[in-house]
Amino acid sequence: MARDEFQALLTYIQTDQLHPHRPHSGALEKPPPVVTIARDHGAGGDVIAPKVAAALGIPCFDKEILDAVVAAAKSDPALMRQLDERLPGRAGMFLYASLMGLHDPLSEYQQLLTRVVNGIAFRGGVIVGRGAHLLLRGAPRFRVRIVGSDEVCARRLAGDDAGKVAAALTELHKVNAARAKFFQETFKVTNNDPLQYDLIVNTDHFVSLDAVADLIVQGYRAHRERG
């Protein structure tokens, strides 16, 4: 993300300008494209998301979301980073926060994350992870989940190097478990409920991830027309 875009996002968060999209005439404008992408580790979501954003002419936000949360946080920034999709044991986290005289870090993280995600949605964007599809309930958005089998995802992570597949599989299980825990701890829901999404794509049998991005863009446009 360019520095001026990042600063604009922070300014938006601080001023809480969550208003309808209206031009100077006062008539309602069509809201900008908002696509949320949840993904299994190794399913290609991190590659697909920027391609979708480029096709729709909007920014793609991944780690920048956390950067904005950390920048706006009153608590220890290190705690905010720990909360990003890999929640630590809450007992130890709250003990540390209490000893340091800090705010409840999980509560603050949730509040700030909601403000950041809604700030991005106000301008339009592809938002990767962070439960954005749940944070934007009721708002116009196209909710996508990208999945794949453990075997195929591990091979993709290993770059088709057979000697690295076992390590990639261990990494995959660890990351997916952490993401599932994040959803359960933060939203009290499972992250693989199909009813939470408008489109679920299994990338196992796609030769090109470009084709998956094209499919998502087509799905978004069909979804928007119906909406």
C-alpha positions in Angstrom: 0.0 0.0 0.0 1.4 3.5 -0.9 2.2 5.7 2.1 -0.5 8.3 1.2 -3.2 5.6 0.9 -2.2 4.1 4.2 -2.3 7.6 5.8 -5.7 8.2 4.3 -7.0 5.0 5.7 -5.7 5.9 9.2 -7.3 9.4 8.9 -10.6 7.7 8.0 -10.4 5.4 11.0 -9.8 8.3 13.3 -12.6 10.5 12.1 -15.3 7.7 11.8 -16.8 9.1 8.6 -19.1 6.2 8.0 -21.7 7.8 5.8 -23.7 6.6 2.8 -22.1 7.1 -0.6 -23.6 10.3 -1.9 -22.4 12.7 -4.6 -22.9 16.5 -4.2 -26.4 16.3 -5.7 -27.5 14.2 -2.7 -28.6 11.2 -4.9 -27.4 7.8 -3.8 -24.3 6.4 -5.6 -23.6 2.8 -6.3 -21.3 1.6 -3.5 -17.8 0.6 -4.7 -16.8 -3.0 -5.2 -16.1 -4.9 -1.9 -14.9 -8.5 -2.1 -13.9 -10.5 1.0 -11.7 -13.5 0.6 -11.3 -16.2 3.2 -8.8 -18.9 2.2 -7.2 -22.2 3.2 -3.5 -22.0 3.5 -1.9 -23.0 0.2 -5.2 -22.8 -1.8 -3.9 -19.7 -3.7 -5.9 -17.0 -2.0 -3.0 -14.7 -1.5 -2.2 -14.8 -5.2 -5.8 -14.7 -6.4 -6.8 -11.7 -4.3 -4.6 -9.1 -6.0 -5.7 -10.3 -9.4 -9.3 -9.8 -8.5 -8.6 -6.4 -7.1 -6.7 -5.4 -10.3 -9.6 -6.6 -12.5 -12.1 -4.6 -10.4 -9.9 -1.5 -10.2 -9.7 -1.5 -6.4 -6.9 -1.9 -3.8 -6.2 -5.3 -2.1 -5.8 -5.3 1.6 -4.1 -8.1 3.6 -1.4 -7.3 6.2 -2.2 -3.6 5.7 -5.3 -4.2 7.8 -3.3 -5.3 10.7 -0.8 -2.4 10.2 -3.7 0.1 10.5 -5.1 -1.6 13.6 -1.7 -1.6 15.2 -1.1 2.1 14.3 -4.4 3.1 15.9 -4.1 0.9 19.0 -3.7 2.2 22.5 -2.5 -1.1 23.7 1.0 -2.6 23.3 1.4 -3.0 19.5 3.1 -6.3 20.1 -0.1 -7.6 21.6 -2.1 -6.5 18.6 0.3 -8.4 16.3 -0.1 -11.5 18.4 -3.9 -11.3 18.0 -3.7 -11.4 14.2 -5.3 -14.7 13.2 -3.2 -16.6 15.9 -4.7 -15.8 19.2 -2.5 -16.6 22.2 -3.8 -18.0 25.5 -6.1 -15.3 26.8 -5.2 -15.9 30.5 -1.5 -15.0 29.9 -2.4 -12.1 27.5 -4.8 -10.5 30.0 -2.3 -11.0 32.9 0.3 -9.1 30.9 -2.1 -6.4 29.9 -3.2 -6.0 33.5 0.3 -5.8 34.8 1.2 -3.2 32.2 -2.0 -1.1 32.8 -3.2 -1.7 29.3 -6.7 -1.9 27.8 -8.3 -5.3 27.2 -6.3 -6.1 24.0 -8.8 -8.6 22.4 -11.8 -6.2 22.8 -9.7 -3.3 21.4 -8.5 -5.4 18.6 -12.0 -6.4 17.6 -13.3 -2.8 17.8 -10.4 -1.4 15.7 -10.5 -4.2 13.2 -14.2 -3.5 12.6 -13.5 0.2 12.1 -10.6 -0.6 9.7 -12.6 -3.1 7.6 -15.6 -0.7 7.4 -13.3 2.1 6.4 -11.9 0.0 3.6 -15.4 -1.0 2.4 -16.4 2.7 2.3 -13.9 3.2 -0.5 -14.0 -0.3 -2.0 -11.4 -3.1 -1.9 -10.6 -6.7 -1.8 -10.1 -7.7 1.9 -8.2 -10.9 2.6 -9.0 -12.8 5.8 -9.6 -11.3 9.2 -13.2 -12.4 9.2 -14.1 -9.4 7.0 -17.2 -11.1 5.6 -18.6 -11.2 9.2 -17.6 -7.7 10.1 -19.5 -6.3 7.1 -22.8 -8.0 7.8 -25.6 -6.1 6.1 -23.2 -4.1 4.0 -22.9 -4.7 0.2 -20.1 -7.2 -0.3 -19.3 -10.4 -2.2 -18.0 -13.1 0.2 -15.6 -15.6 -1.3 -13.9 -18.6 0.3 -11.0 -20.3 -1.5 -10.3 -23.9 -0.5 -8.3 -26.9 -1.5 -7.3 -30.4 -0.3 -4.4 -30.7 2.1 -2.4 -32.7 -0.5 -2.8 -30.2 -3.3 -2.3 -27.2 -1.1 0.9 -28.7 0.4 2.3 -29.4 -3.1 1.6 -25.8 -4.1 3.3 -24.5 -1.0 6.3 -26.8 -1.7 6.5 -25.6 -5.3 6.0 -29.2 -6.4 9.3 -30.2 -4.6 8.5 -33.6 -3.3 11.1 -33.3 -0.6 9.4 -30.3 0.9 5.8 -31.6 0.9 5.9 -33.1 4.3 7.1 -29.8 5.9 4.5 -27.9 3.9 1.8 -30.2 5.1 2.8 -29.5 8.7 2.8 -25.8 8.1 -0.6 -26.0 6.4 -2.2 -27.8 9.4 -0.7 -25.3 11.8 -1.9 -22.2 9.9 -5.4 -23.5 9.2 -5.8 -24.5 12.8 -4.8 -21.0 13.9 -7.2 -19.4 11.5 -10.0 -21.7 12.8 -9.2 -20.7 16.3 -9.2 -17.0 15.4 -12.8 -17.4 14.1 -14.0 -19.3 17.1 -12.4 -17.0 19.6 -13.3 -13.8 17.8 -16.7 -14.5 16.2 -17.9 -17.7 18.0 -18.4 -19.4 14.6 -16.6 -21.9 12.4 -14.8 -20.5 9.3 -16.0 -23.3 7.0 -19.7 -22.8 7.2 -20.8 -22.6 3.5 -23.7 -20.3 4.3 -21.3 -17.6 5.3 -20.1 -17.2 1.7 -21.6 -16.3 -1.7 -19.0 -18.3 -3.6 -16.7 -21.1 -2.6 -14.0 -22.2 -5.1 -11.9 -25.4 -4.8 -8.6 -24.6 -6.6 -7.4 -28.3 -6.7 -8.2 -28.8 -10.4 -7.5 -25.3 -11.8 -4.3 -25.2 -13.9 -4.1 -21.4 -13.6 -5.1 -19.2 -10.6 -5.8 -16.5 -13.2 -8.9 -18.5 -14.2 -10.0 -18.6 -10.5 -9.6 -14.8 -10.3 -11.7 -14.4 -13.5 -14.4 -16.7 -12.0 -14.6 -14.6 -8.9 -14.9 -11.4 -10.9 -17.7 -12.9 -13.0 -19.4 -14.1 -9.8 -19.1 -10.6 -8.2 -20.6 -8.9 -11.3 -23.5 -11.4 -11.4 -24.0 -11.0 -7.6 -24.0 -7.2 -8.0 -26.5 -7.2 -10.8 -28.9 -9.3 -8.8 -28.4 -7.0 -5.7 
